Amino acid sequence: MIAFITELLSSGSLHRAAAGLLLLIGGVAFAVCALALSFIDLREHRLPNRIIYPWAVIALGLLIPTALLLGQPSAALRALAAALVWGGVFLLVRLAAPPALGMGDVKLSVVLGLYTGFLGWDTVLAAVVLSFLLGGLVSTGLLVSGRGTAKTAVPFGPFLLVGTAIALMLSGGTH
């Protein structure tokens, strides 16, 4: 993704440079919100709406125009579809097994679906897999070390955010 933004910014095309600038702003918004949400979730085991809702609006306000500037309206549609799919699946898990995910995780997955879906379904899949892998590894480490039990509540938001950040950074751009 970093290479893609750099390519856009240095393209010499006003439309592509504007798209690169919007993606750069989106990346900064991701970093700021991800850090704030991670610290709050680790401390309080919650992901506040006062951060998630504005972030969702910002993401939409940046990604949709970016897709149009790049002449790829399908990227905007894919971002919306990924947000609905990821959020919908998480909502189903939440309804089926309430202790597994909190509603903050469900809402966060919608925002993360926007970002990853913009880049492609492979980025969505990578983000989900990495998030669960990281969460599983840390939970296993807590169990093995004796620092946690099967009933220890582990906030999932930071794993969603780190897994998604890794997937975004490894992505080469929209496809």
RAZI-V849988 format. One record per pair of residues at least 6 apart in sequence whose C-alpha atoms are under 8 Angstrom apart, sorted by the first residue. I is the first residue (numbers start at 1). J is the second residue. D is the distance in whole Angstrom. If there is no record, write none. Layout:
# RAZI-V849988
I_J_D, I_J_D
This chain:
# RAZI-V849988
1_168_6, 1_169_5, 1_170_6, 1_171_5, 1_172_5, 1_173_6, 2_169_6, 2_172_8, 3_172_7, 4_20_8, 4_172_6, 4_173_6, 5_20_5, 5_21_8, 5_23_7, 5_24_7, 6_20_7, 7_20_8, 8_16_5, 8_17_5, 8_19_7, 8_20_5, 9_16_7, 9_17_4, 9_18_7, 9_19_8, 9_20_5, 9_21_7, 10_17_7, 11_17_6, 15_69_6, 15_70_7, 16_69_7, 16_70_6, 18_66_8, 18_69_8, 19_65_8, 19_66_5, 19_67_8, 19_69_6, 19_70_7, 20_66_8, 22_62_6, 22_63_8, 22_66_6, 23_62_7, 23_63_7, 23_66_7, 25_62_8, 26_58_8, 26_59_6, 26_62_6, 26_63_8, 29_55_7, 29_58_8, 33_51_7, 33_52_8, 33_55_7, 34_158_8, 34_161_6, 37_47_6, 37_48_8, 37_51_8, 37_157_7, 37_158_7, 38_157_6, 38_158_5, 38_161_8, 40_46_7, 40_47_7, 41_47_6, 41_155_6, 41_157_6, 41_158_7, 42_155_6, 42_158_8, 45_155_6, 46_102_8, 46_104_6, 46_155_8, 47_104_5, 47_105_7, 47_108_8, 47_157_7, 48_104_7, 49_104_8, 52_107_7, 52_108_6, 52_111_8, 55_111_7, 56_110_8, 56_111_5, 59_111_7, 59_114_7, 59_115_7, 60_114_7, 63_76_7, 63_114_8, 63_115_8, 63_118_7, 64_73_8, 64_76_5, 67_73_5, 67_74_8, 67_75_6, 67_76_6, 67_118_8, 68_76_8, 75_117_7, 75_118_5, 75_119_7, 75_120_7, 75_174_7, 75_175_8, 76_118_6, 77_118_8, 78_117_5, 78_118_6, 78_120_7, 78_121_8, 79_113_6, 79_114_4, 79_115_7, 79_116_7, 79_117_4, 79_118_4, 79_119_8, 80_113_8, 80_114_6, 80_117_7, 81_117_7, 82_110_8, 82_113_5, 82_114_6, 82_116_8, 82_117_5, 82_121_8, 82_124_7, 83_109_7, 83_110_4, 83_111_6, 83_112_7, 83_113_4, 83_114_5, 83_117_7, 84_110_6, 84_113_8, 85_113_8, 86_109_6, 86_110_6, 86_113_6, 87_106_6, 87_107_7, 87_108_8, 87_109_5, 87_110_5, 87_113_8, 88_106_8, 90_101_7, 90_105_8, 90_106_5, 90_109_7, 91_103_8, 91_106_6, 93_100_7, 93_101_7, 94_100_7, 94_101_5, 94_102_7, 94_103_7, 94_106_8, 101_156_8, 104_157_8, 105_156_7, 105_157_6, 108_157_8, 109_160_8, 112_161_8, 112_164_7, 113_124_7, 115_168_8, 116_123_5, 116_124_5, 116_127_7, 116_164_7, 116_167_8, 116_168_7, 117_123_7, 117_124_6, 118_174_7, 119_168_8, 119_171_7, 119_173_6, 119_174_4, 119_175_6, 120_174_6, 120_175_6, 123_167_6, 123_168_7, 123_171_6, 124_167_8, 126_163_8, 126_164_8, 126_167_6, 127_160_8, 127_163_5, 127_164_4, 127_165_8, 127_166_7, 127_167_5, 127_168_8, 128_160_7, 128_163_7, 128_164_7, 129_163_8, 130_163_5, 130_164_7, 130_166_8, 130_167_8, 131_159_5, 131_160_5, 131_161_7, 131_162_7, 131_163_4, 131_164_7, 132_159_7, 132_160_8, 132_163_8, 134_159_6, 134_163_7, 135_156_7, 135_159_6, 139_148_8, 139_154_7, 142_148_5, 142_149_7, 143_149_6, 143_150_7
